[in-house]
């Protein structure tokens, strides 16, 4: 055998033993820090889908790999991570960012390079209206959740409702939804209290709530800051009903609350995680149990749903997908059934699913 034949044989051997091609997807989120519990549950839910797809050979013969970068829930780091993922790592799309100002900070990079962001883990209206060309929402809006929470409290006879809201774009957005709920019922909050996102001043917040004689508190904030706030409220002697939004709908949030969790209401944007009448829930539960996990959480379901949208977009983008092909595939998605819930997009609407419900924490679990 001459040298040329030997070289060709060696190259052929390398080609047949090389690792399969991969579809690179980028994610920046608070893998550590105040929102880590919820973030890591959404990631676990998304991996149920991605691992199942990869086990079957991937998408058009290519496996999905998610490159994750920890932004510690810091807005500037989220923006820089997005730049690195898009410019340096050449990811095909971004996926499941966490936080309203954080997702907003990513948008300039999406617009510059025509990259889609699929399933941001935020219900901010600013990502829905006006339509952001490169943002494809899966979950419902915070405004819808906050409005429903206020309506629920008012219909149960609770009239004296305080609203605590974080002082960022997320807090302002959800506050607007809450005020819509009050306006529709011709009611008003007894007090609205701003709270710093990282270091709320509980020594000021608690007396304000108590002096207003609030029967209930809608607490708009994220992760550990809300946990500490609820504990401080109980330590102050207040027995007010507490409601918070679905960004805190995670098992980790309940564990952090400990004994203070009982009776807390958390809005939800997906069906009951034990409601197997929904094919999506049944599918997610089966995949989770196959990995040795007995239960799902609302956050797990959010990640699962977002990943199903991602996978479908990649399938429709065809072999050798490009950023442009992924965008076109997403905008052509019409009435895509996730398993009892439908997602539709168009150039005029990137809203995703309009589903909002309430769950109460009882015995360390969400119950509806």
C-alpha positions, 0 to 999 in steps of 0.5 A: 500500500503506497503512502497516499493510500495509507494517508487516505485510510488514516483520514477515513478512520479519523472521520468515522471515529470523530465525535458527532457534530454538535448544535451549540446553544448558549445560556447565561443565568444565575447558576449561583447566587440568589436565584440559583435554586429556581434556575437549576430546576429549570435547567434540570427540566430542559435537560430532560428534553435535550438528553432524550433527544440526544439519546435518539441521535439528536436533531438531523444527526447532530446532538444539542450541547448547551454552553452555560455561563453563570452571571450570578444574577448580575445584569452586567455579567449577563450582557457580557456572557451573551457577548461571549456566547454569541461572538466567541463561542458562535452559538446558534441561539440563546436559551432561558436567560433569567431576569428582566433587566438581565434579558433586556441587557442581552437584546442588543447582542441579539439584534446585532447578530440576528440571534434568537433568545428562546424561552427567557425565564421572565414574564416581563411585558417589555419582552412581549410588547412591543414585539422584540424581533429576536425574543421568543417567549414561552411562559405567560407575563408577570402582569397577567400573574399579578393581576390574577393574584390581586383578583384572587385576594379581593374575591376571598374578602381580603381588602387591605392588600400591601404590595412590595415590589423590587426596584427594577424593571421586573418590579415595575412591570409586575406592579403595573399588572397588580394595579390593573387588578386593583383598578378592575375591582375599583380598589387600591392597595393600602400601601406600595413599598419599594425594595432594593433587589439585592439588599431590601431594607426590612427594618423599614419595610416591616413597620410600613406593612404593619402600620397599614394593617395589611391583611395580605402582601403581594411580594414582587421580588426574586429568590432569597430576597423574598425568602428573607422578606417573608421570614422578616414579616413573620418575625415582626408578628404579622400573619398577613397572607403572602403571595409571590409570583412564579419566578419563585415557583421552585422546590428550592424556594420552599426549602429556603423558606422552611417553616415560613413556607406554610400558606404562602401562595405562588402564582403559576404559569404551567399546569399542576406538575402532578396533573398527568392529564396533561401529556406534557406533564406525563412525559416530563414525569416519565423522563424524570422518573427514569433518571431517578427523580420522583417529582417535578416542580413548576420550575422544572416544567418551565424548563421542559416546555422551553426546551420542547420549543427549542427542539422543535425550532431546531427540527424545523430549521433543517440539517446544518441549521443557521441562526437565520434558519432558526429565526425563520423556523420559530416565526413559522411555528403555529399551534405547536402542541407541547402536550396540552398547551399550544405555542404559536408565533408570528412576526407580530406576536412572540408571546407564547402561552397565556396560562396563569394559576395559583398554588398554595404551599402546604406541607412543603409542596405546591397544592392547588 
